């Protein structure tokens, strides 16, 4: 019993806390330090890739949106830093999906939040390219998996590869991997 209480009081691992701190900084618009200027950079929308820029409707589908917003650290006009966040937003009729990726200073994925109408909401934390925590939620069911294995690990590997692809320029809208809880 004492061990359970002490584990609960210990909080999250330092890697998870560091990811949350980076998320909070990026959401506040603060990028990593700009060494030459000795000041923090700003997080700015650098590029928007929109596969339906005119908001056209499709027959038998209706409203359709599919875009990727790429955010980078900006220090001054001659320096645009690495990707710090990517948001992939897709709306097909009434189904809305959003995939948000947070990157470290070198451009490697740290955190992926995958949320869609017909699949579980999944938050995946990475450290050094491997998943260290996967939090899955579908309806009333919530599961937190530290050091995932099996199908959850396979999902995490697929979502990491997708996150890497989003940091690079993509030619067509990417499709997230299937979560083990997703309906067929």
N, C-alpha and C positions, 0 to 999 in steps of 0.2 A: 504494500500500500504506500509506504513512504517513497518508494522509487517512482511510482506513478505521480505522486504529488510533486516531487522535485523535478520530474521531467516536464510537467505542465507549467511549473514556475520558470523553467529554464528558457522558454520562448522558442522562437524559430532558430534554425542554424544561422550562423553569420552570413553564409552565402545568400540565403533567402532575404535577410535583412538588408544586405548590400544591394540586391536587386530592387527591393522596395524603395530604398533611398534614391537609387538612380531613376526609377520611375517617377518619384515625386519631383525630382529636379527637372527631368525632361518635361513633365506636365506643367511645371512652373515656368518653362521656357529657358532654363539654364542648361547650357551644354558644358562639356568638359573645358578645362582651362585652355586658353589660347596662350601657349608658352611665350611666344614673341611679344605679345601685348601684356602679359602678366595679368590677365583678367578673364573672367568666365565668358565663354561664347554664348550666343543666343541660338535657341532651337527655332528654325524657320522651315516653313513649307518650301521645299526646293523644287519639287516636280509633281505634277498631277498627270497620271495616265488615265485617260477616260475613253472607254470603248463605246460610249453612247453620249457624246458631248451635247447633242441637240435634244436629249431627253425624249427621243422618239419612242412610240409605243409599238409593240410587236403584235401581230394578229394572234388571237387566242391566248396571249400572255398578258398583255396590258403594259403597265409601267415597267420599265426596265432600266436599271442603272448598274454600272460595273466600273469601278475606278479604284486606282491605287494612289494614295498620297504618300510621298517620300519626304521625310523631315531630316535635315542635316544640321550640324553645328555650323554657324556662320560667325566668323570673327571680324573680317573686313573684306572689301570687295575682291582682294586677290587670294583669299583663302576660304574655301568652303570645305569643311571637315567631312568626316565619314557619316554614313547613315546612322541616325540614332533611333528613329522610329519609322515604321511603315504601317499604314492602315489600308486594308483592302475591304472595300464596302461593296456589297452586291445586293441589289433589290430586284426580284423577279416577281411581278404581280404583288402579292401580299407577303411573300417570303423574303425576309431580310436577314442577311448574314454579314458579320463583321469579323475580320481577323486582324488583330493588332499585335505587332511585334516590336519589342524593345531590344536594342543592340548595345553591346559594350563599346568601349572606345576604339577597338580594332575592327568593329563591324561584325562581330560574331553574335548570334542570337542569345539573349539572356532570358527572355520571357515571352510567351505567346499566349494571348487570350483569344480563344476561338469561340464564337457565339453565333448560333443560328436557330432558325425557327424549327427545323425538323431534326436537330441533332443535339447532343448534350453540350452544355457550356463547359469548356475545359480551359484551365489555367495551367500552363506547363512552365516550370522553372528549369533553367539549364546552368551548368557550371562546367566550363571546359569542353563543351560539345556533348555532354551527357545529361540526361534528364535527372534532376535530383528530387523533384516533386511534381506530381500531377494531381490536380484537384478537379474532379469531374462532378457535374451536377446535372441531373435530369429529373424534372418534377420535384418530388420529395426526397429523392435519392441523392445523397452526396457522399463522395468517397475521396479521401486523401491518401495518396500512395507515395511514400518516400522510397527512393531507389526502385522504380518500377521494373517489372519483369513481364514476360509473356506478351499478350496482346496489347497491354497498355504501353509497354516499352516499344513495341513495334509502331504504335500510333505516335509516340513521342519522337522516334527516329524520323518518321515521315513528316511530322510537323516541323522538325528542325531543318530538314532538307528544303521544305517549302519556304521557311523563313530565310534561309540562305538565298534561295532563288528570288525572293521578293527584294532583297537588298541589291541585287543586280537588275539591270534593265530586262524586263520580260517582254516577250512578243505577243503573248495571248494571256487571257486571264487564267491564273493558276487555280487548281482545284485542291482543297484540303483533303488529307487522307481520312478514311473512315475510322471513327472511334469505335471500340468494341461494343459500346452500348447502342450505337446507331441502328435504327431499324433497317432491314434489308431493302 
